[in-house]
Amino acid sequence: MERRKQKPPGVAGGLEWFSLPLLLLLWQVLAVVVDHRLFPTPIEVIAEVWFLATERSLLADVGKTLSRAAIAFVIAMTAGIVLGGVFGRFRNADRLFGTWVLIGLNIPAIVVAITCYIWLGLTEFALILAVVINKAPLVTVTMREGVRALDHGYGELARVYRVPFWRRVRRFIVPQLMPYVLTAARTGLSLIWKIVLVFEVLGSDGGVGFRIGIFFQNFDIEGILAYTMSFMAVVILIEYLVMRKLEAKVLGWRPAFLSA
Amino acid sequence: MASGVPVRIDISEKRFGDTPLFRDLGLEIAGGEVLALIGPSGVGKSTLLRMVAGIDTDFDGLVEVDGKSPERAPVPGFVFQDPRLLPWETATGNLRVVNPELPVAEAHKLLGEMGLAGYEDALPGQLSGGMQRRVALARALAVAPGLLILDEPFVSIDRKLVRELSALLIEVIERYGHTVILVTHDPEDAARLADRVVVIEGRPATVVEDRRITLARSERDDAMVAAETARITGEGGA
């Protein structure tokens, strides 16, 4: 008897580390070739990031946008997980409210934002509510599929061994749903910050979107790219320091991880 | 560890839709007896096991395990056709998820008895198919059952592995003295393992043969198993 062997990581695993430098190099080359004031090099943009962070309000703006995105993310994920669980588990609830979810999925984000602003004013609450309304249906649909895909065999196993309800939830159901939760979280993060930025352009008193709107009016491409790069850096940090570690922790048992 | 408990099955009727699966089906299984249940696919063998395990209660009649209804009787050890291990739990975790009171040392001991010493912290995905089935058997023993239910435990595995697992199962039966209900489609498994072989056929299913094998398991050689298999399949003399 022998435990299945795991493949060594190899050179392919290290390729990921070249990805970002390669992108920056490509950008640098293109900027040098194009040689236009509206196409700055990454070095110029990084210098602008430093200037905006030390002399202007970049850090405060990024913080403001991040906090809005974080609050909307937590609310949208919580609501989506609960609703998706209910719709996946109870067919009648899904039949009754499935169309609502479909509408929520397809209604343009800009319409939701404008409507919320008109009804509730240009407030923090309106912005976050609009983001939640846009994001929650996507989480709901993902989680509904997750609940529908729960393995009945494990349910039977739990019934045979009379596993109590909460232990069943914790040890049998949650691990099966975690891939769906992480998928919803990852797509959620990418979608939410984009929506938050658009809504900040439409109406807010600060934040990355608000500032990019001002840069746009002045045709300040370096400022736009500096803010974008800063936020990208935050997103990449979240991906590598939070999402990947979380993924490895809760999905480490999956064949893709075992053989990685 | 609990010793084998008696099982009484007296089903008036069990239906799937309009079709009766069982009607007036009765079986008494003594404590510590190893009963092999044989029959063609779809006859209702697995359904009967689920009724004995207490997860199918939609029938008229009576099933008693140790004098109690299955839901009130102690939890049985149940081995499914597939290992059905939780892939996110280690081998030890798979035992303790059905019985959290089982001390870790005891779980390790059980895994060791199944030939899995050194694999206590392995995930199912890191184990071979045969090892996964051993963990499934250890999990069934983890609840200290008086009744061990085996639903086609050797299906879809090669004969070499069947031999290995049969030998392991014989050790378990001799060591713990559980009552065992073994569903199998292979009369050879029944001839090797069982004290009693019950063949059911038809719809509604009826017992068409109920025979005892008196020879001790340890004394059953290949020739005896082959002869007994032939008798069960009706190809040999009675």
Interface residues (C-beta under 8 A of the other chain):
Chain A: M1 E2 R3 R4 Q6 G153 Y154 E156 L157 R159 V160 Y161 R162 V163 R167 R171 F172 P175 W253 R254 P255 L258
Chain B: A53 I55 V75 P76 F78 F80 D82 R84 L86 P87 W88 E89 V97 V98 N99 P100 G115 L116 Y119 A122 L123 P124 G125 Q126 L127 S128 G130 M131 V143
